[in-house]
Amino acid sequence: MKAKLMNGLTFAINAYAKPINLKAKLMNGLTFAINAYAKPINLKAKLMNGLTFAINAYTKSINVKAKLMNGVTFAINVNTNL
């Protein structure tokens, strides 16, 4: 009788523990899925930052070039006026 009660109790505990484990596994799976999804977003963000940096660096060089051209044009105009 005692053994059956103990078995019944063990069975009840196991039956309760299984859903907890399943829940934990589901949560881990969800966390994994979120992380797997988040990584490409981070990579995308880093790529976008790199791209933005490259565009800014290129834009700056264009601006410098434009300023140089304005300076050359200004110098040509000054020489022409003389």
C-alpha positions as CSV (number, residue, x, y, z in Angstrom):
1,M,0.0,0.0,0.0
2,K,2.8,2.4,1.0
3,A,4.7,1.5,-2.2
4,K,1.7,2.1,-4.3
5,L,1.1,5.5,-2.6
6,M,4.8,6.4,-3.1
7,N,4.5,5.3,-6.8
8,G,1.3,7.3,-7.2
9,L,3.1,10.3,-5.6
10,T,6.1,9.9,-7.8
11,F,3.8,9.6,-10.8
12,A,2.0,12.7,-9.8
13,I,5.3,14.6,-9.4
14,N,6.6,13.4,-12.7
15,A,3.3,14.3,-14.4
16,Y,3.7,17.8,-13.0
17,A,7.4,18.0,-13.8
18,K,6.9,17.1,-17.4
19,P,4.8,20.2,-18.3
20,I,7.4,22.4,-16.5
21,N,10.2,20.8,-18.6
22,L,8.1,21.2,-21.8
23,K,7.5,24.8,-20.8
24,A,11.2,25.3,-20.2
25,K,12.1,23.7,-23.5
26,L,9.5,25.8,-25.3
27,M,10.9,28.9,-23.7
28,N,14.4,27.9,-24.7
29,G,13.2,27.3,-28.2
30,L,11.5,30.7,-28.3
31,T,14.6,32.4,-26.9
32,F,16.7,30.6,-29.5
33,A,14.4,31.7,-32.2
34,I,14.4,35.3,-31.0
35,N,18.2,35.2,-30.8
36,A,18.5,33.7,-34.2
37,Y,16.2,36.4,-35.6
38,A,17.9,39.2,-33.6
39,K,21.4,38.3,-34.9
40,P,20.6,39.1,-38.5
41,I,18.9,42.3,-37.4
42,N,22.1,43.2,-35.5
43,L,24.2,42.2,-38.5
44,K,21.9,44.2,-40.8
45,A,22.2,47.2,-38.4
46,K,26.0,46.9,-38.4
47,L,26.0,46.6,-42.2
48,M,23.8,49.6,-42.4
49,N,26.0,51.6,-40.1
50,G,29.0,50.6,-42.2
51,L,27.2,51.6,-45.3
52,T,26.2,54.9,-43.7
53,F,29.8,55.5,-42.7
54,A,31.0,54.7,-46.2
55,I,28.4,57.1,-47.7
56,N,29.3,59.8,-45.2
57,A,33.0,59.4,-46.0
58,Y,32.2,59.5,-49.7
59,T,29.9,62.5,-49.3
60,K,32.7,64.3,-47.3
61,S,35.2,63.7,-50.1
62,I,32.6,64.9,-52.6
63,N,32.1,68.0,-50.5
64,V,35.9,68.6,-50.2
65,K,36.1,68.1,-54.0
66,A,33.3,70.6,-54.5
67,K,35.1,73.1,-52.2
68,L,38.3,72.6,-54.1
69,M,36.5,73.1,-57.4
70,N,34.9,76.3,-56.0
71,G,38.3,77.5,-54.9
72,V,39.7,76.7,-58.4
73,T,36.8,78.5,-60.0
74,F,37.2,81.4,-57.6
75,A,40.9,81.6,-58.4
76,I,40.2,81.4,-62.2
77,N,37.6,84.2,-61.8
78,V,40.1,86.4,-59.8
79,N,42.8,85.8,-62.5
80,T,40.3,86.6,-65.3
81,N,39.2,89.8,-63.6
82,L,42.8,91.0,-63.3
